[in-house]
Amino acid sequence: VHAVGKASSQPSQFIDITHGNPKHPLVVLVGKGVTFDTGGLDLKPLSAMKLMKKDMGGAAIVLGLTQLLIEEKLPIRIRTLIPAVENMVGGNAFRPQDIVPTRKGLTIEIGSPDAEGRIILADALAEGDSSNPALMIDIATLTGACVVALGPHIFGVMGNDEELRTAITEAADRADEPSWPLPLPTALRAGLDSPTADIAHKGDRMGGALTAGLFLQEFAKDADGEQIPWAHLDIAGPSFNEGGATGHLPKGGTGVAVGTLLEHLANLA
């Protein structure tokens, strides 16, 4: 989180909200909170940068969802984690091929400074692991590759638990929020091997949304290396609607997946 945000005049923040009865099962929600994304030293062109205030869509969604879960008084305990940064350009900006330490202890070799979201999510997922949750879900405007694959109206669902992934896509159907399950192919994991760090943070552009998910999966493990039930929602397409209202998406910030996750967690509870 520090590495990504250190070139901004606005200090990075790590928001940590916990609510509920400690006797109830713990659900960790993680939201990507890049309040503006210039692309850093991999500077975006204006056409790609002009809407980058939307890069905190995941953070906004988990905040809204947290408020609803509190109001609904569901028998679950919530821990909401939001790494909040600006990805700016400066003499102290992080660079390609930098080696960045993480909260989990793994080192990351930086590929593109414009793929900053997965770096800050790595720290948040690692912190979430420390709570030993029953379930962990992250929501992020993560990859253009997911928009290429699914278009602007559908979000992708990945994870290490097929039953969880299916349950979320079924909840999305009930909430009338189109989603699609995506795999995490082990054959692509080799693309994240690094000669200088524990893991490279960006693989080949082919299957880019999937390699981003594979990267995050490495940080959704407990202290013994066992996977915590975890799902990743890539909402890069439907999180923000630049034009007029389209079907289930209002104009502007859409709040997509709030309905899906409220439906899923209420059903689970």
VMD Tcl script that draws the C-alpha trace (Angstrom):
set ca {
  {0.00 0.00 0.00}
  {2.81 2.38 0.87}
  {4.77 1.63 -2.31}
  {1.83 2.41 -4.60}
  {0.73 5.58 -2.82}
  {4.04 7.17 -1.86}
  {4.23 9.54 -4.89}
  {0.95 11.24 -3.89}
  {0.71 14.34 -1.71}
  {-2.24 12.57 -0.04}
  {-0.95 9.94 2.41}
  {-2.24 6.42 1.82}
  {-4.83 5.09 4.25}
  {-5.78 1.61 5.38}
  {-9.41 1.55 6.52}
  {-10.39 -1.25 8.90}
  {-14.01 -1.59 10.08}
  {-15.20 -4.42 12.31}
  {-18.80 -4.93 13.40}
  {-20.86 -7.69 14.94}
  {-20.94 -10.37 17.58}
  {-17.57 -12.17 17.96}
  {-19.52 -15.44 18.35}
  {-20.83 -15.19 14.78}
  {-18.91 -16.38 11.68}
  {-16.49 -13.76 10.37}
  {-16.75 -12.49 6.79}
  {-13.90 -10.30 5.50}
  {-14.74 -7.83 2.72}
  {-11.89 -6.18 0.81}
  {-12.39 -3.25 -1.59}
  {-9.86 -1.70 -3.93}
  {-9.66 2.00 -3.08}
  {-7.52 3.71 -5.72}
  {-9.04 7.18 -5.47}
  {-7.32 8.24 -8.69}
  {-5.13 6.24 -11.05}
  {-2.81 8.08 -13.40}
  {-1.09 4.81 -14.25}
  {1.99 5.98 -12.33}
  {5.18 5.73 -14.38}
  {3.19 3.63 -16.86}
  {1.22 6.82 -17.51}
  {-2.24 6.44 -19.03}
  {-3.26 8.53 -22.03}
  {-5.97 11.12 -21.34}
  {-8.68 8.98 -22.92}
  {-7.96 6.20 -20.41}
  {-7.22 8.47 -17.43}
  {-10.20 10.82 -17.50}
  {-12.54 8.44 -15.63}
  {-10.02 7.08 -13.16}
  {-11.88 8.49 -10.19}
  {-13.93 5.29 -10.65}
  {-10.97 3.15 -9.53}
  {-12.27 3.28 -5.96}
  {-15.46 1.46 -7.04}
  {-14.61 -1.67 -5.05}
  {-14.07 0.39 -1.90}
  {-17.37 2.23 -2.36}
  {-19.18 -1.07 -2.87}
  {-17.83 -2.72 0.29}
  {-18.65 0.42 2.31}
  {-22.22 0.40 1.04}
  {-22.51 -3.33 1.59}
  {-21.14 -3.01 5.13}
  {-23.73 -0.36 5.97}
  {-26.53 -2.58 4.65}
  {-25.27 -5.65 6.52}
  {-25.21 -3.65 9.76}
  {-28.75 -2.38 9.14}
  {-30.00 -5.88 8.33}
  {-28.61 -7.22 11.63}
  {-27.56 -10.49 10.03}
  {-25.93 -13.08 12.33}
  {-22.48 -12.59 10.84}
  {-19.48 -10.57 11.94}
  {-18.02 -8.23 9.34}
  {-14.49 -6.98 8.87}
  {-14.16 -4.52 5.99}
  {-10.67 -3.65 4.74}
  {-9.97 -0.85 2.27}
  {-6.46 0.06 1.09}
  {-6.93 3.65 -0.14}
  {-4.25 5.26 -2.33}
  {-3.63 7.60 -5.24}
  {-1.40 6.17 -7.96}
  {0.49 9.30 -8.98}
  {3.68 10.27 -10.82}
  {6.71 11.66 -8.99}
  {10.40 11.26 -8.32}
  {9.59 8.75 -5.60}
  {7.04 6.74 -7.59}
  {7.46 2.97 -7.66}
  {9.05 1.68 -10.86}
  {9.02 -1.36 -13.15}
  {11.28 -4.11 -11.78}
  {11.21 -2.70 -8.25}
  {11.04 -5.40 -5.60}
  {8.32 -4.57 -3.09}
  {7.87 -6.33 0.27}
  {4.35 -7.20 1.37}
  {2.51 -7.68 4.64}
  {2.46 -11.43 4.02}
  {6.26 -11.55 3.79}
  {6.34 -12.36 0.08}
  {8.26 -10.04 -2.23}
  {6.71 -8.80 -5.47}
  {8.55 -7.90 -8.67}
  {6.73 -4.95 -10.22}
  {5.73 -5.31 -13.86}
  {3.57 -2.33 -14.80}
  {2.95 0.50 -12.27}
  {-0.48 0.76 -13.92}
  {-1.43 -2.63 -12.44}
  {-1.38 -1.17 -8.94}
  {-4.68 -2.56 -7.68}
  {-3.53 -6.12 -7.13}
  {-0.52 -4.86 -5.15}
  {-2.63 -3.02 -2.57}
  {-5.15 -5.87 -2.47}
  {-2.30 -8.28 -1.64}
  {-1.69 -6.47 1.65}
  {-5.40 -6.26 2.45}
  {-5.96 -9.96 1.76}
  {-2.97 -10.85 3.92}
  {-4.39 -8.76 6.77}
  {-7.76 -10.41 6.24}
  {-6.11 -13.84 6.52}
  {-4.90 -12.95 10.00}
  {-8.52 -12.83 11.23}
  {-9.05 -16.51 10.31}
  {-12.34 -15.70 8.54}
  {-14.98 -18.17 7.44}
  {-15.08 -16.38 4.11}
  {-13.20 -13.58 2.33}
  {-14.41 -11.63 -0.71}
  {-12.58 -8.90 -2.60}
  {-14.20 -6.50 -5.07}
  {-12.11 -4.46 -7.48}
  {-12.07 -2.50 -10.71}
  {-9.08 -4.64 -11.50}
  {-8.43 -5.39 -15.18}
  {-9.26 -4.08 -18.61}
  {-8.86 -7.71 -19.68}
  {-12.09 -8.57 -17.84}
  {-13.92 -5.85 -19.77}
  {-12.51 -7.24 -23.03}
  {-13.70 -10.72 -22.06}
  {-17.14 -9.90 -20.64}
  {-18.04 -6.45 -21.93}
  {-19.12 -3.40 -19.90}
  {-22.21 -4.85 -18.18}
  {-21.03 -8.16 -16.67}
  {-18.62 -8.73 -13.77}
  {-16.32 -11.73 -13.45}
  {-16.27 -14.06 -10.44}
  {-13.15 -16.06 -9.57}
  {-12.02 -17.90 -6.47}
  {-10.45 -20.93 -4.86}
  {-13.78 -22.55 -3.92}
  {-16.09 -23.69 -6.71}
  {-19.10 -23.92 -4.41}
  {-18.58 -20.31 -3.29}
  {-18.09 -19.09 -6.85}
  {-21.28 -20.82 -7.95}
  {-23.23 -19.44 -4.97}
  {-22.18 -15.88 -5.84}
  {-23.13 -16.19 -9.51}
  {-26.51 -17.66 -8.47}
  {-27.00 -14.76 -6.04}
  {-26.17 -12.38 -8.90}
  {-28.91 -13.99 -10.98}
  {-31.42 -13.49 -8.16}
  {-30.29 -9.87 -7.73}
  {-30.55 -9.27 -11.50}
  {-26.87 -8.31 -11.73}
  {-25.23 -10.21 -14.62}
  {-22.04 -12.05 -13.69}
  {-19.95 -14.84 -15.16}
  {-17.70 -17.44 -13.48}
  {-14.07 -17.38 -14.61}
  {-11.41 -20.05 -13.96}
  {-8.02 -19.75 -12.30}
  {-6.01 -22.10 -14.57}
  {-2.92 -23.54 -12.91}
  {-1.20 -23.55 -16.33}
  {-1.05 -19.73 -16.21}
  {0.57 -19.60 -12.76}
  {4.07 -20.06 -14.24}
  {3.66 -16.65 -15.87}
  {3.96 -15.11 -12.40}
  {7.34 -16.67 -11.66}
  {10.08 -14.13 -11.03}
  {13.88 -14.55 -11.05}
  {14.31 -11.80 -8.44}
  {11.26 -11.98 -6.14}
  {8.84 -14.51 -4.70}
  {6.24 -13.59 -7.32}
  {5.87 -11.30 -10.32}
  {2.80 -9.13 -10.02}
  {1.82 -9.20 -13.67}
  {1.83 -12.08 -16.15}
  {1.31 -12.29 -19.88}
  {-1.46 -10.09 -21.30}
  {-3.25 -13.18 -22.58}
  {-5.75 -14.18 -19.88}
  {-4.90 -11.00 -17.98}
  {-7.94 -11.11 -15.70}
  {-7.13 -14.72 -14.80}
  {-3.46 -14.10 -13.98}
  {-4.53 -11.18 -11.78}
  {-6.80 -13.63 -9.93}
  {-3.98 -16.16 -9.65}
  {-1.77 -13.47 -8.15}
  {-4.39 -12.56 -5.54}
  {-4.95 -16.22 -4.71}
  {-1.39 -16.40 -3.37}
  {-2.38 -13.91 -0.66}
  {-5.64 -15.64 0.34}
  {-3.88 -18.25 2.48}
  {-3.52 -18.69 6.21}
  {-0.23 -18.88 8.12}
  {0.09 -22.58 7.25}
  {-0.37 -21.94 3.54}
  {-3.92 -23.34 3.49}
  {-6.43 -21.56 1.26}
  {-9.11 -19.51 3.02}
  {-12.48 -19.68 1.19}
  {-12.10 -16.65 -1.08}
  {-13.83 -15.05 -4.04}
  {-12.65 -12.24 -6.30}
  {-15.10 -10.02 -8.19}
  {-13.61 -8.07 -11.10}
  {-16.08 -5.23 -11.65}
  {-13.96 -3.16 -14.05}
  {-16.73 -3.10 -16.68}
  {-19.99 -2.44 -14.84}
  {-18.72 -0.37 -11.88}
  {-19.15 2.92 -13.76}
  {-21.58 3.81 -16.53}
  {-20.38 6.80 -18.51}
  {-23.48 7.04 -20.71}
  {-27.13 6.96 -19.75}
  {-28.80 4.29 -17.62}
  {-28.46 0.83 -19.18}
  {-30.64 -1.98 -17.90}
  {-29.57 -2.69 -14.33}
  {-26.86 0.02 -14.39}
  {-27.64 3.65 -13.53}
  {-25.56 6.50 -14.92}
  {-22.27 7.12 -13.10}
  {-21.11 4.92 -10.23}
  {-23.40 1.89 -10.31}
  {-22.88 0.10 -7.01}
  {-22.90 -3.16 -8.94}
  {-22.49 -6.32 -6.81}
  {-23.90 -4.75 -3.63}
  {-27.20 -6.51 -4.35}
  {-25.43 -9.73 -5.27}
  {-23.34 -9.90 -2.13}
  {-26.18 -8.82 0.15}
  {-28.28 -11.61 -1.36}
  {-25.46 -14.14 -0.97}
  {-24.55 -13.22 2.61}
  {-28.18 -13.01 3.74}
  {-28.77 -16.48 2.26}
  {-25.58 -17.78 3.90}
  {-26.52 -16.27 7.26}
}
mol new
graphics top color blue
foreach p $ca { graphics top sphere $p radius 0.5 }
foreach p [lrange $ca 0 end-1] q [lrange $ca 1 end] { graphics top cylinder $p $q radius 0.2 }
display resetview
